[in-house]
Amino acid sequence: MGEFEIKTRIVQVCKRLWDRNMLASADGNVSYRISDDMILITPSGLAKAFMDPEQMAVMNVKGEVLHGNPSGERAMHLEVYRTCPEAKAVVHAHPPHAIAWSIAKPELDELPSTSVSEVILACGSIPLVPYATPTTDAMATNLEPFLPHHRLMILSRHGGLSWGESLDEAVGGMERLEHSSEILWLAQSMGELTGLPPAEVARLREMRTQIGPRTF
């Protein structure tokens, strides 16, 4: 893809997330690695679903701004690219049900994965990253223990983070996060969560190993 096509795809991704209630107003940010050391990233302070492709900012992985006004939360994007050579795209959104789990169940280390087979098969597990003040370097520092092993995470009391080897993988991971979170919330609202039998969990994890690290 050429650079303008990538910018256009990023705008389409933002509209897709907004349509699914995972972005509001100027929330969220999306980035794409266009070369080994250069990334496109959505601008700060603009409604992502209604921006123009030419408003995209350009940075290098050192954090130097080359064009535009990049997202104030760029540190966590840079952390992913520096830590994960396979990373081509990063999506940060505010999926409501995923955030709600981190608020209502702060004791959780991860979203309950043994209740839903698709969570294990599609991403292995979804950890909860400790809270960090938005726009601070702590957002990047708190990701360190989870990279590169996890491509999909809940940022406690804030949002979700997904990265992938393509823009489709990154945005698909965000959809997986919110869909799974909503299923689990519905189940808990009907009663206690139940888990799959241990033998089935082990089987699913083995299948996940065979599938590989990508989310889907």
VEXMARMAR-982042 format. One record per residue (C-alpha): x, z, y; residue in three letters; residue number from 1. Coordinates in nm, 2 decimals. Layout:
      c1      c3      c2  residuo  num
       X       Z       Y      ALA  NUM
...
END
This chain:
      c1      c3      c2  residuo  num
    0.00    0.00    0.00      MET    1
    0.11   -0.07    0.36      GLY    2
    0.12    0.21    0.61      GLU    3
   -0.20    0.11    0.79      PHE    4
   -0.38    0.09    0.45      GLU    5
   -0.26    0.44    0.36      ILE    6
   -0.38    0.57    0.70      LYS    7
   -0.72    0.42    0.64      THR    8
   -0.73    0.57    0.29      ARG    9
   -0.65    0.91    0.43      ILE   10
   -0.95    0.88    0.67      VAL   11
   -1.17    0.78    0.38      GLN   12
   -1.05    1.08    0.19      VAL   13
   -1.14    1.31    0.48      CYS   14
   -1.49    1.16    0.51      LYS   15
   -1.53    1.21    0.13      ARG   16
   -1.44    1.58    0.17      LEU   17
   -1.66    1.62    0.47      TRP   18
   -1.95    1.46    0.29      ASP   19
   -1.91    1.71    0.01      ARG   20
   -1.90    2.01    0.26      ASN   21
   -1.54    2.08    0.21      MET   22
   -1.44    2.01    0.57      LEU   23
   -1.61    2.12    0.89      ALA   24
   -1.51    2.03    1.25      SER   25
   -1.13    2.01    1.27      ALA   26
   -1.07    2.19    0.94      ASP   27
   -0.83    2.08    0.67      GLY   28
   -0.53    1.84    0.66      ASN   29
   -0.41    1.55    0.43      VAL   30
   -0.07    1.41    0.40      SER   31
    0.10    1.12    0.22      TYR   32
    0.47    1.06    0.14      ARG   33
    0.56    0.71    0.25      ILE   34
    0.93    0.73    0.16      SER   35
    1.17    0.99    0.02      ASP   36
    1.19    1.17    0.35      ASP   37
    0.89    1.05    0.56      MET   38
    0.53    1.16    0.55      ILE   39
    0.21    1.07    0.72      LEU   40
   -0.01    1.37    0.81      ILE   41
   -0.34    1.42    0.98      THR   42
   -0.34    1.54    1.34      PRO   43
   -0.41    1.89    1.47      SER   44
   -0.74    1.97    1.65      GLY   45
   -0.94    1.66    1.55      LEU   46
   -1.24    1.63    1.33      ALA   47
   -1.08    1.47    1.03      LYS   48
   -1.39    1.28    0.91      ALA   49
   -1.41    1.09    1.24      PHE   50
   -1.05    1.03    1.34      MET   51
   -0.89    0.69    1.39      ASP   52
   -0.62    0.58    1.15      PRO   53
   -0.38    0.53    1.44      GLU   54
   -0.41    0.90    1.53      GLN   55
   -0.21    0.99    1.22      MET   56
    0.12    1.18    1.28      ALA   57
    0.46    1.10    1.12      VAL   58
    0.71    1.36    1.02      MET   59
    1.02    1.39    0.80      ASN   60
    1.06    1.64    0.53      VAL   61
    1.29    1.85    0.75      LYS   62
    0.99    1.92    0.97      GLY   63
    1.09    1.70    1.26      GLU   64
    0.80    1.53    1.43      VAL   65
    0.85    1.16    1.48      LEU   66
    0.51    1.06    1.61      HIS   67
    0.18    1.22    1.71      GLY   68
    0.06    1.58    1.69      ASN   69
    0.08    1.69    1.32      PRO   70
   -0.14    1.96    1.17      SER   71
   -0.04    2.32    1.26      GLY   72
   -0.05    2.39    0.88      GLU   73
    0.22    2.13    0.80      ARG   74
    0.46    2.39    0.66      ALA   75
    0.28    2.41    0.33      MET   76
    0.27    2.03    0.30      HIS   77
    0.65    2.02    0.36      LEU   78
    0.70    2.30    0.10      GLU   79
    0.52    2.09   -0.16      VAL   80
    0.72    1.78   -0.09      TYR   81
    1.05    1.97   -0.09      ARG   82
    0.97    2.15   -0.41      THR   83
    0.79    1.88   -0.61      CYS   84
    0.97    1.54   -0.63      PRO   85
    0.66    1.39   -0.80      GLU   86
    0.43    1.48   -0.51      ALA   87
    0.30    1.18   -0.32      LYS   88
    0.00    1.33   -0.15      ALA   89
   -0.13    1.68   -0.05      VAL   90
   -0.49    1.77    0.04      VAL   91
   -0.59    2.10    0.20      HIS   92
   -0.96    2.16    0.25      ALA   93
   -1.21    2.45    0.27      HIS   94
   -1.43    2.43   -0.04      PRO   95
   -1.69    2.70    0.00      PRO   96
   -1.74    2.83   -0.35      HIS   97
   -1.36    2.84   -0.42      ALA   98
   -1.30    3.04   -0.10      ILE   99
   -1.59    3.27   -0.19      ALA  100
   -1.43    3.37   -0.52      TRP  101
   -1.12    3.49   -0.34      SER  102
   -1.33    3.69   -0.10      ILE  103
   -1.57    3.85   -0.36      ALA  104
   -1.30    3.89   -0.63      LYS  105
   -0.97    3.97   -0.46      PRO  106
   -0.84    4.13   -0.77      GLU  107
   -0.83    3.79   -0.95      LEU  108
   -0.49    3.62   -1.02      ASP  109
   -0.67    3.29   -1.11      GLU  110
   -1.01    3.14   -1.13      LEU  111
   -1.16    3.24   -1.47      PRO  112
   -1.05    2.94   -1.67      SER  113
   -1.15    3.04   -2.02      THR  114
   -1.52    3.00   -1.94      SER  115
   -1.50    2.63   -1.87      VAL  116
   -1.32    2.38   -2.09      SER  117
   -1.27    2.13   -1.81      GLU  118
   -1.07    2.37   -1.61      VAL  119
   -0.81    2.40   -1.89      ILE  120
   -0.81    2.03   -1.97      LEU  121
   -0.80    1.90   -1.62      ALA  122
   -0.55    2.14   -1.46      CYS  123
   -0.45    2.42   -1.70      GLY  124
   -0.53    2.70   -1.46      SER  125
   -0.61    2.75   -1.09      ILE  126
   -0.42    3.05   -0.94      PRO  127
   -0.52    3.24   -0.63      LEU  128
   -0.23    3.23   -0.37      VAL  129
   -0.21    3.55   -0.16      PRO  130
   -0.35    3.53    0.19      TYR  131
   -0.13    3.41    0.48      ALA  132
   -0.22    3.37    0.84      THR  133
   -0.31    3.01    0.91      PRO  134
   -0.04    2.79    1.08      THR  135
    0.24    3.04    0.99      THR  136
    0.54    2.98    0.78      ASP  137
    0.40    3.24    0.53      ALA  138
    0.16    2.97    0.42      MET  139
    0.46    2.79    0.28      ALA  140
    0.65    3.10    0.15      THR  141
    0.34    3.22   -0.04      ASN  142
    0.33    2.89   -0.23      LEU  143
    0.68    2.92   -0.37      GLU  144
    0.60    3.11   -0.69      PRO  145
    0.33    2.85   -0.78      PHE  146
    0.53    2.53   -0.74      LEU  147
    0.59    2.29   -0.90      PRO  148
    0.39    2.42   -1.20      HIS  149
    0.05    2.42   -1.03      HIS  150
   -0.10    2.12   -0.86      ARG  151
   -0.43    2.30   -0.77      LEU  152
   -0.46    2.64   -0.60      MET  153
   -0.70    2.86   -0.41      ILE  154
   -0.55    2.98   -0.08      LEU  155
   -0.71    3.33   -0.07      SER  156
   -0.97    3.37    0.21      ARG  157
   -0.88    3.03    0.35      HIS  158
   -0.92    2.72    0.14      GLY  159
   -0.78    2.51   -0.14      GLY  160
   -0.46    2.31   -0.19      LEU  161
   -0.41    2.02   -0.42      SER  162
   -0.12    1.78   -0.46      TRP  163
   -0.07    1.48   -0.68      GLY  164
    0.13    1.17   -0.77      GLU  165
   -0.14    0.97   -0.59      SER  166
   -0.40    1.03   -0.32      LEU  167
   -0.67    0.99   -0.58      ASP  168
   -0.52    1.27   -0.79      GLU  169
   -0.49    1.50   -0.49      ALA  170
   -0.85    1.46   -0.37      VAL  171
   -0.98    1.46   -0.72      GLY  172
   -0.81    1.80   -0.78      GLY  173
   -0.99    1.94   -0.47      MET  174
   -1.33    1.81   -0.61      GLU  175
   -1.24    1.97   -0.95      ARG  176
   -1.16    2.30   -0.77      LEU  177
   -1.50    2.32   -0.59      GLU  178
   -1.70    2.19   -0.88      HIS  179
   -1.55    2.44   -1.12      SER  180
   -1.59    2.72   -0.87      SER  181
   -1.96    2.64   -0.82      GLU  182
   -2.03    2.63   -1.20      ILE  183
   -1.86    2.97   -1.24      LEU  184
   -2.06    3.12   -0.94      TRP  185
   -2.39    2.99   -1.08      LEU  186
   -2.30    3.14   -1.42      ALA  187
   -2.21    3.48   -1.27      GLN  188
   -2.53    3.48   -1.07      SER  189
   -2.73    3.45   -1.39      MET  190
   -2.53    3.73   -1.57      GLY  191
   -2.18    3.82   -1.68      GLU  192
   -1.93    3.54   -1.73      LEU  193
   -1.86    3.47   -2.10      THR  194
   -1.54    3.31   -2.23      GLY  195
   -1.47    3.06   -2.50      LEU  196
   -1.34    3.19   -2.84      PRO  197
   -0.96    3.26   -2.83      PRO  198
   -0.89    2.99   -3.09      ALA  199
   -1.08    2.73   -2.88      GLU  200
   -0.89    2.84   -2.57      VAL  201
   -0.56    2.79   -2.76      ALA  202
   -0.67    2.45   -2.88      ARG  203
   -0.77    2.34   -2.53      LEU  204
   -0.43    2.46   -2.39      ARG  205
   -0.25    2.26   -2.66      GLU  206
   -0.46    1.95   -2.56      MET  207
   -0.36    2.01   -2.20      ARG  208
    0.00    2.02   -2.30      THR  209
   -0.04    1.68   -2.46      GLN  210
   -0.22    1.54   -2.15      ILE  211
    0.06    1.63   -1.92      GLY  212
    0.08    1.79   -1.57      PRO  213
   -0.16    1.57   -1.38      ARG  214
   -0.49    1.69   -1.26      THR  215
   -0.81    1.48   -1.32      PHE  216
END
